[in-house]
Amino acid sequence: MDVLMSFLNSMPGAFGQGLAWGIMAIGVYITYRVLDVADLTVDGSLATGGAVCALCIGLGIHPVVSMLLAVLAGMLAGFVTGFFHTVCGIPAILAGILTQLALYSINLRVMAIGSGDKTKATLALSVGKHDLLVSSRYIRDLTVENPLILLAILVAVVIGVLYWFFGTELGSSLRATGANQAMARAQGINTSWNKVLGLVISNGLVALSGGLLAQYQGSATVDMGRGAIVIGLAAVIIGEVLLGKVFHNFALKLLASVIGAIIYYIVITLVLRLGLESTDLKLLTALVVAVFLTIPYWKEKYFRKKGKALPETAGKGGN
């Protein structure tokens, strides 16, 4: 009973974390599903967003402006990855690794600005000293300061804007690039430019998530993005496995990624309340992703209706 009550008391925090990470999951969805690119820049750009946002708020800049600057920093990181990939000819996965590696040092430098130190690994934010948009301190308060309200609004706005954008000619060409590059090029689409654009948008969203997380948890750290790509993939895959047959609209597919992030953090919270050590979270994340990746494969291989195979069999027999 104590475990159940502790778990229920942790639900608002799980929803808050899930919504903040859900925006990052949307960014991962754009590269992973729309562009069909494995982008590992995420681990670095999330920390970049948190570092820039925390630094700007600490310098007295309005949090909204700080968030915009964080988004721009993330977009720049995505542009660098896109440049490496399209101009320098480096495979996308290696381009992301190179940018992520460079961002680690850059983030250390960014967080040290104005402190007199050469590098700094942590920047603290206090709701009592700084003007924050979201803070976990108010997660259980029934007031407008509750972060769940603003986070839900931001998620809705992000999904709405992306739904509009991907319905435009430019957005459609970006989707065509991910679906079939050869056909897109045959239609006169600049696929290299679209890849860069997709990476810019994706990492801008990831940095936005990093800025929100820095405020929500009260600090930005150089390691806050470590493993972010796995969490993002977990959210995307969980959403697809559980809601893929129901959510067909593009906006709903983006929403499924956010719901996947919330479910992921609910599972994490439950397991922690059952006694798992926090140091085992990486192992748990890997297992969760492996399970949800396996489910569609097993459904297709072992539970497919035999009737679906009949036409293929009949065709072979006729030959």
N, C-alpha and C positions, 0 to 999 in steps of 0.2 A: 504493500500500500504506500509506503514511504517513497519507493522508487517511482510509482505511478504519479503521485502528487508532485514529486520533483520534476518529472518529465513534463507534466501539464504546465507547471510554472515556467518551464523553459520554452514553451511553445512560442510566445511572442518574440523571444530572441531568435529562435530558429526562423521564423517568418521574416524578421528584419534582415538577418544574414542572407536568407534565400533571395529576397527582393534585390538587395544590393549586388549580390553575386549574379543574380538573374540578368542584369544589364550586361555584365561581362559575358554571360552565356549567349546572349543575343549576338554579341560581337564575334564569338567563336562560331556561332551558327552561320554567319555571313561568309566566313572563310571556309569552314569545313563543309557546309552543305551547298551554299550558293556558288562560291568560287571553286569549290573542290580543290582547295589548297590547304596543306598542313602548315599552319603558321605558329611557330614557337616563340614569336616575339612577345606573346601574351604575358609570359612570366615576368618579363622586364617592363613592359608598358603599363601593367597594372601598378607596379611599384612606382613607376615614374609619375603616374597620375596622382597617387597618394602623396609622393614627395613634393611635387609642385603645388598641389592644393594646400598641404600642411604648411609649406614654406610661406606661401602668399598670405594665408590666414594669420600666421604668426607675425608677418610684417604689417598687419593691419589692413590688408586688402579685403574688400567685401567678399563673403563666401561665394556668392554667385559668380563674381568676376574670377575668383580663384578657381572655381570649377571649370569655367570656360578656358582659362589658361591651362589647366590640367588636360582638358580635351585636346587643345591645340598641341600640347607636348606629345600626347599619345598619337595624334595624327602624324606628327613629324616622324615619330618612331616607325609607324606603318609605312610612311613614304620611303624611309631609308631601306626598309626590308624590300619594298617594291622596286627600288632603284637597284639594289643588289641583284634581285631576281631577273628583272626585265632588261636592264642596261648592261650589267656585268655578266649575265648569263649564269649566275649561281643558282643551283636548285633551290626551290622555295623553302624546303625544310632547313637547309644549311644557311640560307639567307636569314631566316628567323633566328637561328642559333647565334649567328654572328651579331645581329642587332641586340639580342637579349644579353649576350656576353658584354657588349659595349655599354649597355644601359646600366649594368651593375655598378660600374665605376662612375658613370655619369650621375646616377642617383645618389651615390655617396657624396659627390661634389655638390650637387644641388642642395641637399639637406644641410650642408655646412655653410651655405651662403649667409653672411651676416653674423656668424658665430665666432669668427676668428680662428676656427679650426680648418684644416685642409680637407678632412672628410668627416662625415658623421653618419652613423648607422640608424639613428632613431630621432624622430621629431615628435614631441608630445603635444597633444592638443587637449585643453581643458575647457569644458563647457562653462566653467566659472570665470575663466579668463578670456576666452575667445568666443566670437559670434559664430556658432555652428548651425548649419542647416539641419543636420540630423545628429542625434546622440542616443546611445543605448541607455543612458540614464533615465530617459523618459519613456522607455519601451512599454511600461505597464500603466502609464498615466492616460486617463480618458480626457486628454486635452489636445489642442491643435499642435502642441509640441511633440506629440508622439511621432516618432520617425516613420512608423508604418504608413501614415497618411501621405507624407511627402514622397516616400519611396514608391508607393502604389501609383501616385500621380505621375511621377517621373517615368515609371515603367510604361504606363498607358501612353504618355506623350511620345516616348521613344518608339514604341510599336506603331503608333499612328503616323509618325513622320516617316518611318521606314516603309510602311505599307504604301503611303503616298509616293515616296521616292521610287520604289521598285515597280510602280505602275507607270512611271514616266518612260519616255523613249530611252533616256540614259540608263535608268534602272533596269529596263528590259534588256538592253544590250549587255549590261553587266551579268544578268542572269543567263543570257545566251552564251556568254563567254565561259561560264562555269559548266553549262550543259554540254556544249560541243564547240571547242575552240576552232576546229577546222571549218565547220559550217559558219560560225560567227565571222571568221576572217573572209570567207567566201561572200558574205553579205556586206563586206566593206567595214566591218567593226574593228576598231583598234583594240585588240585583245590585251596588248601590253599595257596600254593606258588604263583599261578596265581593271586589270589585276592590281595595279598601283592604287586606283581609286577604292577598290574593295578593301585592300589592306589598310588604307588610310581611315576609312569609315569604321572598320572593325576595331582597330587599335584606339581610335578616338572614343568609342564606346567602352572599351576595356579601361582606358584611363579615367573615364567618367566614373566607372564602378570603383576604381582605386581611390578617387577623391572622396566618394561617398563612404567607403569603408574606413578611410583614415579618420574622417569625422565621427563615424558611428562608433568605432572602437577606441577613439581618443588618442591615436598615434599613427604615424607612418613609419614603417621600417623598411630597410633595404631588402629584406627577405619576405615581405608580405605577399609578393607575387609568386613565390616558389610553389610549384605544383598547380598553379592557376589553370594551365591548359588542361590538366587532367580533370579538375573540378568542372571546368567549362564543358568538356566533352561528356563528363558524367551527366551533367544537367541536360545537355542536348539529347543524349541517348536515352535517358530515363523518360524524358518528355515524349520522344518518338515511340518508344516501346509501349508506354501506357496510353498515349493519346493519339498516336499516329493514325489509327483507323477512324477516329472521330474528327480530328482537326485537319481539314484539307485546305482551308483558306490560308494564304501566306501569313496574315496577321495572327491567326490562331496557331500556326506553327511556331512563330516567334514567342507567343504566349506560352506554348508548351515547354519551351526551353526554360522560361522563368519558373513555371510550375515544377519542372524537373529539378531546378536549383533548390526550390523550397522543400521538395520531397527529400532531396539529398541531405539537407541540413536537419530535417526532422529525423531521418535515419541516424545521422551522426549523433544528434542529441540523445536519442533513445539508447544507442549503444554505449555512449559515455555514461549515461545514468545507470546502465547495467553493470558498470565496473571496468570497462575497457580504459586503458591508459591513453592519455592524449598523445603520447609519443607513437601510438599505433595507428594514428589517423591516416597516414600515408598508405599503410598496408590495407586498411579498411577501404579507402578510396579506390585503390587498385582492384580490390575484390568486387566492389560495387560496379565499377565500370566493366570488369570482365564478365560478371553475371548478366548485366543488361545487354552486352554485346553478344553473349552466347544465346540468349533467349530467342531472338529472331532466327538465328541459324538453326537451332534445334527445332523450332516450330516448322521451318521450311523443310528440314531434312526428315524429321521423324513423325510429324503430325500433319503433313500435307495430304490432302484427300487424294485417294487413288484415282478418282475420276479425272483429275487434271492431267494425269500422265497418259490417259487413253489415246487422245488424238496423236500424240507424238509416236506412241507405239504402233498405232494403226498406220501412220504415214511410213514408218520404217518397213512395216511388213509389206506395204504396197510396192515399195521399191524393189 
